Amino acid sequence: MGALYAEVAGKIEPLSACDWVLWGPCGCPWGVTVARLAPTEEAAWKRFYDYKREIVSAQKKGCTLELMTHARWSAEVMDRMRVRCACEVTG
């Protein structure tokens, strides 16, 4: 199988250089998975949740996924993931 690519922020990027970020409804990052293991948004949801009902519930609560380059994740998101957000603890 050849390399897979996606458009990210207006540029074509190899999925091997991208990550899916799971954003909580508060705007905090709740998780990350490498895009080469989840080449579609549907596959990414399945990396975070075992059951369809869990995916639907997360989406109804306002959770979203964002595909971004690993460089952006490292620069903007990684440090934010080291601190657990208050709404995840209480919500």
C-alpha distances in whole Angstrom, upper triangle without the diagonal:
4,7,9,12,16,19,21,25,25,22,18,17,13,13,13,17,18,20,21,25,27,30,33,36,38,35,35,31,31,27,24,21,17,15,12,13,15,13,16,19,20,17,19,23,22,21,25,26,26,28,28,32,31,29,31,34,32,32,35,36,35,32,29,25,25,21,22,21,22,25,26,26,27,30,31,30,30,34,34,32,35,38,38,39,42,41,38,41,43,41
4,6,10,13,17,19,22,22,19,15,14,11,11,11,14,16,18,20,24,27,30,33,35,37,35,34,30,31,27,24,20,17,15,12,14,15,13,16,19,20,18,20,23,23,22,25,27,28,30,29,33,32,29,32,35,33,32,35,37,34,31,28,25,23,20,20,19,20,22,24,24,26,28,29,29,29,32,33,32,34,37,37,38,42,41,38,41,44,42
4,7,10,14,15,19,19,16,12,10,7,8,8,11,12,15,17,21,24,27,30,33,34,31,31,27,28,24,21,18,14,12,9,12,13,11,14,17,19,17,18,21,21,20,23,26,27,29,28,32,31,28,30,33,30,30,33,34,32,29,26,22,20,17,17,15,16,19,20,21,22,25,26,25,25,29,30,28,31,34,34,35,39,38,35,38,41,39
4,7,11,13,16,16,14,10,9,6,6,8,10,11,13,15,18,21,24,27,29,31,28,28,25,25,22,19,16,13,10,8,11,11,8,11,14,16,14,15,18,19,18,21,23,25,26,25,29,28,25,27,30,27,26,30,31,29,26,22,19,17,14,14,14,15,18,19,19,21,23,24,23,24,28,28,27,29,32,32,33,36,35,33,36,38,36
4,7,9,13,12,10,6,5,4,5,8,9,9,12,14,17,20,22,26,28,30,26,26,23,24,22,18,16,13,10,9,13,12,9,11,13,16,15,15,19,20,19,21,24,26,27,26,29,28,25,27,29,27,25,29,30,27,24,21,17,15,12,12,11,14,16,17,17,20,21,22,22,23,26,27,26,29,31,31,32,35,34,32,35,38,35
4,6,10,10,8,6,6,6,6,10,10,9,11,12,15,18,20,23,25,27,24,24,21,22,20,17,15,13,10,11,14,12,9,9,11,14,14,14,17,19,18,20,23,25,26,25,27,26,23,25,27,24,23,26,27,24,22,18,15,12,9,10,10,13,15,15,16,19,20,20,20,21,25,25,24,27,29,30,30,33,31,30,33,35,33
4,7,6,5,4,6,9,9,13,12,10,13,13,15,18,19,23,24,26,23,23,21,23,21,18,17,15,12,14,17,15,12,12,13,16,17,16,19,21,21,22,25,27,28,26,29,28,24,25,28,25,23,26,27,24,21,18,15,12,9,9,10,14,15,14,16,19,19,19,19,21,25,24,24,28,29,30,30,33,31,30,34,35,33
4,5,5,6,6,9,10,13,11,9,10,11,13,16,17,20,22,23,19,20,18,20,19,16,16,14,12,14,17,15,13,13,13,17,17,15,18,21,20,21,24,26,27,26,28,27,23,25,26,23,22,25,25,22,19,16,13,9,7,6,7,11,12,11,12,15,16,15,16,18,21,21,21,24,26,27,26,30,28,27,31,33,31
4,6,8,9,13,13,16,13,11,13,13,14,17,17,21,22,22,19,20,18,21,20,18,18,17,15,18,20,18,16,16,16,19,20,18,20,23,23,23,26,29,30,28,30,28,25,26,28,25,23,25,25,22,20,17,14,11,9,8,9,13,13,11,13,16,15,14,16,18,21,21,21,25,26,27,26,29,28,28,31,33,31
4,7,9,13,14,17,15,14,16,16,18,20,21,24,25,26,22,24,22,25,23,21,21,19,17,19,22,20,17,17,17,21,22,20,23,26,25,26,28,31,32,30,32,31,27,28,30,27,25,28,28,25,23,19,17,14,12,11,12,15,15,14,16,19,18,18,19,22,25,24,25,28,30,31,30,33,32,31,35,36,34
4,6,10,12,14,12,12,15,16,18,21,22,26,27,28,24,25,23,25,23,21,20,18,16,17,20,19,16,17,18,21,21,20,23,25,25,26,29,31,32,31,33,32,28,30,32,29,27,30,30,27,25,21,18,15,12,11,10,14,13,13,16,18,18,18,20,22,25,25,25,28,30,31,31,34,33,32,36,38,36
4,7,9,12,11,11,14,15,18,21,23,26,28,29,26,26,24,26,23,20,19,16,14,14,18,17,14,15,16,20,20,19,22,24,23,25,28,30,31,30,33,31,28,29,32,29,27,30,31,28,25,22,18,15,12,11,10,14,14,14,17,19,19,20,21,22,26,26,26,29,31,32,32,35,34,33,37,39,36
4,6,8,7,7,11,13,16,19,21,25,27,28,24,24,22,23,21,17,16,13,11,11,15,15,12,14,16,19,18,17,20,22,21,23,26,28,29,29,31,30,26,29,30,28,26,30,30,27,24,21,17,14,11,9,8,10,11,12,14,16,17,18,18,20,23,24,23,26,29,30,30,33,33,31,34,37,35
4,5,6,7,11,13,16,20,22,26,28,29,26,25,22,23,21,17,15,11,9,9,12,13,10,13,15,18,17,16,20,21,19,21,24,26,28,28,31,29,26,28,30,28,27,30,31,28,25,22,18,15,12,11,9,11,12,14,15,16,18,19,19,20,24,24,24,26,29,30,31,34,33,31,34,37,35
4,5,5,8,10,13,16,19,23,25,27,24,23,20,20,17,14,11,8,5,5,9,9,7,10,12,15,13,12,16,17,15,18,21,23,24,24,27,25,22,25,27,24,23,27,28,25,22,19,15,13,9,9,8,10,12,14,13,15,18,18,18,18,22,22,21,24,27,27,28,31,30,28,31,34,32
4,6,8,11,14,18,21,24,27,28,25,24,20,21,18,14,11,7,6,5,9,10,9,13,15,17,15,14,18,18,16,18,22,23,26,26,29,27,24,27,29,26,26,29,29,27,24,21,17,15,12,11,9,9,12,14,13,14,17,18,18,17,21,22,21,23,26,27,28,32,31,29,32,34,33
4,7,11,13,17,19,23,26,26,23,22,19,20,17,13,12,8,8,8,11,12,12,14,16,19,17,15,19,20,17,19,23,25,27,27,30,28,25,28,29,26,26,29,29,26,23,20,16,14,10,9,6,6,8,10,10,11,14,15,15,15,19,20,19,21,24,25,26,30,30,28,31,33,32
4,7,10,13,16,19,22,23,20,19,16,17,14,10,9,6,5,7,10,10,10,12,12,16,14,12,15,17,15,16,20,22,24,24,27,24,21,24,26,22,22,26,25,23,19,16,13,10,7,5,4,5,8,9,8,11,13,14,13,13,17,18,17,19,22,23,24,27,27,25,28,30,29
4,6,10,12,16,19,20,17,16,12,13,10,7,6,4,5,8,9,9,10,11,11,14,12,9,12,14,12,13,16,19,21,21,24,21,18,21,22,19,19,23,22,20,16,14,10,8,6,6,6,6,9,9,7,10,13,12,11,11,15,15,14,17,19,19,20,24,23,21,24,27,25
4,7,10,13,16,17,15,14,10,11,8,6,5,6,6,10,10,8,9,9,8,11,10,7,9,12,10,10,13,16,18,18,20,18,15,18,19,15,15,19,18,16,13,10,6,5,5,6,9,9,12,11,9,12,15,13,11,12,16,15,13,17,18,18,19,22,21,19,22,24,22
4,6,10,13,14,11,10,7,8,6,5,7,9,10,13,13,12,13,13,10,13,13,9,10,13,11,10,13,17,19,18,20,17,14,17,17,14,14,17,16,14,10,8,6,5,6,8,10,10,13,11,8,11,13,11,9,10,13,12,10,14,15,15,15,18,17,15,19,21,19
4,7,10,11,10,9,6,5,5,6,8,11,12,16,15,13,15,14,11,12,13,9,8,12,10,8,11,15,16,16,17,14,11,14,14,10,11,14,13,11,7,6,5,7,9,11,14,14,16,14,12,15,16,14,11,12,15,12,11,14,15,13,13,16,14,12,16,18,16
4,7,8,6,6,4,6,7,9,12,15,15,19,18,16,18,16,13,15,16,12,11,15,14,11,14,17,18,18,18,15,13,14,14,10,10,13,11,8,5,5,6,8,11,12,15,16,18,15,12,15,16,13,10,13,14,11,10,14,14,12,11,14,12,11,15,16,14
4,5,5,5,6,6,9,12,15,18,19,22,21,19,21,19,16,17,18,15,13,16,16,12,14,17,18,17,17,14,12,14,12,8,9,11,8,7,5,7,9,11,15,16,19,19,21,18,16,18,19,16,13,15,16,12,11,15,13,11,9,11,9,8,12,13,10
4,5,7,9,10,13,15,18,21,22,25,24,22,23,21,17,19,20,17,15,18,18,15,16,20,19,19,17,15,14,14,12,9,9,9,6,5,5,8,11,13,17,18,22,22,24,20,18,21,21,18,16,18,19,15,15,18,16,14,11,12,9,9,13,13,10
4,6,9,10,13,16,19,22,23,27,26,24,25,24,20,22,23,20,18,21,21,18,19,22,23,22,21,18,17,17,15,12,13,13,10,8,8,11,13,14,18,19,22,22,23,20,18,20,20,16,14,17,17,13,13,16,14,12,9,9,7,9,12,12,10
4,7,9,12,14,17,20,20,24,24,22,23,22,18,20,22,18,17,20,20,17,19,22,23,22,22,19,17,18,17,13,13,15,12,9,9,9,11,12,15,15,18,19,20,16,15,17,17,13,11,14,14,11,12,15,13,12,10,11,10,11,14,15,13
4,6,9,12,15,18,19,23,23,21,23,22,19,21,21,17,17,20,18,15,18,21,22,22,22,19,17,19,17,14,15,16,13,11,10,11,12,12,15,15,18,17,18,15,13,15,15,12,9,11,11,7,8,11,10,9,7,9,9,9,12,14,13
4,6,8,12,14,16,19,19,18,19,19,16,18,18,14,14,17,15,13,15,19,21,21,21,18,16,18,17,13,14,17,14,12,10,10,10,10,12,13,15,14,16,13,10,12,13,10,7,9,10,7,6,10,10,9,8,12,11,10,13,15,14
4,7,11,14,16,19,18,17,19,19,16,17,17,13,12,15,13,10,12,16,18,18,18,15,14,16,15,11,13,16,13,12,9,10,10,12,14,15,17,16,18,16,13,15,16,14,10,11,12,9,7,10,10,8,8,11,10,8,11,14,12
4,7,10,13,16,14,14,16,16,14,15,14,11,11,12,10,8,11,14,17,18,18,15,14,17,16,13,14,17,16,14,11,11,9,11,12,13,15,13,16,15,11,13,15,14,10,10,12,10,7,10,12,11,12,15,14,11,14,17,16
4,7,9,12,11,11,13,14,12,14,13,9,11,12,9,8,12,15,18,19,20,17,15,18,18,15,16,19,18,17,13,12,9,10,10,10,12,10,13,12,9,11,14,13,9,9,12,12,9,12,14,14,15,18,18,15,18,21,19
4,6,9,8,8,10,12,11,13,10,7,10,11,7,8,12,14,17,18,20,17,15,19,19,16,17,21,20,19,15,13,10,11,10,11,12,10,14,14,11,13,16,15,13,12,15,15,12,15,17,17,19,22,21,18,21,24,22
4,6,6,7,9,11,12,14,11,9,12,13,10,11,15,17,20,20,23,20,18,21,23,20,20,24,23,22,18,16,12,12,9,10,10,8,12,13,11,12,16,16,14,13,17,17,15,17,20,20,22,25,24,22,24,27,26
4,5,5,5,8,9,11,9,8,11,12,10,12,15,17,20,20,22,20,18,21,22,20,19,23,23,21,18,15,11,10,8,9,9,9,13,14,12,14,17,17,15,16,19,19,18,20,23,23,24,27,26,24,27,29,27
4,5,6,9,12,13,10,10,14,14,12,15,17,19,21,21,24,23,20,23,25,23,23,26,27,25,21,19,15,14,11,12,12,11,15,16,15,17,20,20,19,18,22,23,20,23,26,26,27,30,29,27,30,32,30
4,6,9,11,12,8,8,11,11,8,12,14,15,18,18,22,20,18,21,23,21,21,25,25,24,20,18,15,15,13,14,14,14,17,18,16,18,21,22,19,19,22,23,20,22,25,25,26,29,28,25,28,30,28
4,6,7,8,5,5,9,8,7,10,13,14,16,16,19,18,15,18,20,18,18,22,22,21,17,15,12,12,10,13,14,14,18,18,16,19,22,21,19,19,23,22,20,23,25,24,25,28,26,24,27,29,27
4,7,9,7,7,11,11,11,14,16,17,19,18,21,20,17,20,22,20,19,23,24,22,19,16,13,12,10,12,13,14,18,18,17,20,22,22,20,21,24,24,22,25,27,27,27,30,29,26,30,32,29
4,5,5,6,9,10,11,13,15,16,17,16,19,18,15,17,19,17,16,20,21,19,16,14,11,11,9,13,15,16,19,19,18,21,23,22,20,22,25,24,22,26,27,26,27,29,27,25,29,30,27
4,5,5,6,9,10,11,12,15,15,13,16,15,12,13,16,14,12,16,17,15,13,10,7,8,8,12,15,16,19,18,17,20,22,21,19,20,23,22,20,24,25,24,24,26,24,22,25,27,24
4,5,5,7,9,10,11,12,12,10,13,13,10,12,15,13,12,15,17,16,14,12,10,12,12,16,18,19,23,22,20,23,25,24,22,23,26,24,22,26,27,25,25,27,25,23,26,27,24
4,5,5,6,9,10,11,12,11,15,14,11,14,16,15,15,18,19,18,15,13,11,13,12,15,17,18,22,21,19,22,25,23,21,22,25,24,21,24,26,25,25,28,25,23,26,28,25
4,5,5,7,9,11,13,12,15,13,10,13,15,13,13,17,17,16,13,11,8,10,10,13,15,15,19,18,16,19,21,20,17,18,21,20,18,21,22,21,21,24,22,20,23,25,22
4,5,5,6,9,10,9,11,9,7,10,12,10,10,13,14,13,10,9,8,11,12,15,18,18,21,20,18,21,23,21,18,19,22,20,18,21,22,20,20,22,20,18,21,22,19
4,5,5,6,8,8,11,10,8,11,13,12,13,16,17,17,14,13,11,14,15,18,20,20,24,23,20,23,26,24,21,21,24,23,20,23,24,22,22,25,22,19,22,24,21
4,6,7,10,11,14,12,10,14,15,13,14,18,18,18,14,13,11,14,14,16,18,17,21,20,18,20,23,22,19,18,21,20,17,20,21,20,21,23,22,18,21,23,21
4,7,9,11,12,9,8,12,12,10,12,15,15,15,11,11,10,13,14,16,19,18,21,20,17,20,22,21,17,17,20,18,15,18,19,17,17,20,18,15,17,19,17
4,6,8,9,6,6,10,10,9,11,14,14,15,12,13,12,16,17,20,22,22,25,24,21,23,26,24,21,21,23,21,18,20,21,19,19,21,19,15,18,19,17
4,7,9,7,8,11,12,12,14,16,17,18,15,16,16,19,20,23,25,24,28,27,24,26,29,28,24,24,26,25,21,23,24,22,22,24,22,18,20,22,19
4,5,5,7,9,10,11,13,14,16,17,15,16,16,20,21,24,27,27,30,29,26,29,31,29,26,26,29,27,24,26,26,24,24,25,22,19,21,22,19
4,5,5,6,9,10,11,12,14,15,14,15,15,19,20,24,27,27,30,29,26,29,32,29,26,27,30,27,25,27,28,25,25,26,23,20,23,23,20
4,5,5,6,9,10,10,12,14,14,15,17,20,22,26,29,29,32,31,28,31,33,30,27,28,30,27,25,28,27,24,24,24,21,19,21,21,18
4,5,5,6,9,10,11,13,11,13,14,18,20,23,26,26,29,28,25,28,30,27,24,25,26,24,21,24,23,20,20,21,18,15,17,18,15
4,5,5,6,9,10,11,9,10,11,15,17,20,23,24,27,25,23,26,28,25,22,23,25,23,20,23,23,21,20,21,18,16,19,19,16
4,6,5,6,9,10,10,11,13,17,19,22,26,27,29,27,25,28,30,27,24,26,28,25,23,26,26,23,22,22,19,17,20,20,16
4,5,5,6,9,9,11,14,18,20,24,27,27,30,28,25,28,30,27,24,25,27,24,22,25,24,20,19,19,16,14,17,16,13
4,5,5,6,5,8,11,14,17,20,23,24,26,24,22,25,26,23,20,21,23,20,18,21,20,17,16,17,13,12,15,15,11
4,5,5,5,7,9,13,16,19,23,24,26,24,22,25,26,23,20,22,24,21,20,23,22,20,18,19,16,15,18,18,14
4,5,7,10,13,16,20,23,26,27,29,27,25,28,29,26,23,25,27,23,22,25,24,21,19,19,16,15,18,17,13
4,6,9,13,16,20,22,25,26,28,25,23,26,27,24,21,23,24,21,19,22,21,18,16,15,12,12,15,14,10
4,6,10,13,17,19,22,23,25,22,21,24,24,21,19,21,22,19,18,21,20,18,15,16,12,12,16,15,12
4,7,10,14,16,20,20,22,20,18,21,22,18,16,18,19,16,15,19,18,16,14,15,12,11,15,15,12
4,7,10,13,17,18,20,17,15,19,20,17,15,17,19,16,15,19,19,17,16,18,15,14,18,19,16
4,7,10,13,14,17,15,13,16,18,15,13,15,18,16,15,18,19,18,17,20,17,16,20,21,19
4,6,10,12,14,11,10,14,15,13,11,14,17,15,15,18,19,19,18,21,19,18,22,24,21
4,7,9,12,10,9,13,14,13,12,14,17,17,16,19,21,21,21,24,23,21,25,27,24
4,6,8,6,7,10,11,10,10,12,15,15,15,18,20,21,21,24,24,22,26,28,26
4,5,5,6,9,10,11,11,12,15,16,16,19,21,22,23,26,26,25,28,30,29
4,5,5,6,8,10,10,10,13,14,14,16,19,21,22,25,25,24,26,29,28
4,5,5,6,9,10,10,13,15,15,17,20,22,23,26,27,25,28,31,30
4,5,5,6,7,9,12,12,13,16,18,20,20,24,24,23,26,28,27
4,6,5,5,6,9,10,10,13,15,17,17,21,21,20,23,25,25
4,6,6,5,8,10,10,12,15,17,18,22,23,22,24,27,26
4,6,7,8,10,12,13,15,18,19,22,23,23,25,27,27
4,6,7,8,10,12,14,16,16,19,20,20,22,24,24
4,6,5,6,9,11,13,13,17,17,16,19,21,21
4,5,5,7,10,12,13,17,18,17,19,22,22
4,5,5,8,11,12,16,17,17,18,21,21
4,5,6,8,9,12,14,13,15,18,18
4,5,7,9,12,13,12,14,17,17
4,7,9,13,15,13,14,17,18
4,6,9,12,11,11,14,16
4,7,9,7,7,11,12
4,6,6,7,9,10
4,5,5,6,8
4,5,5,5
4,6,5
4,6
4
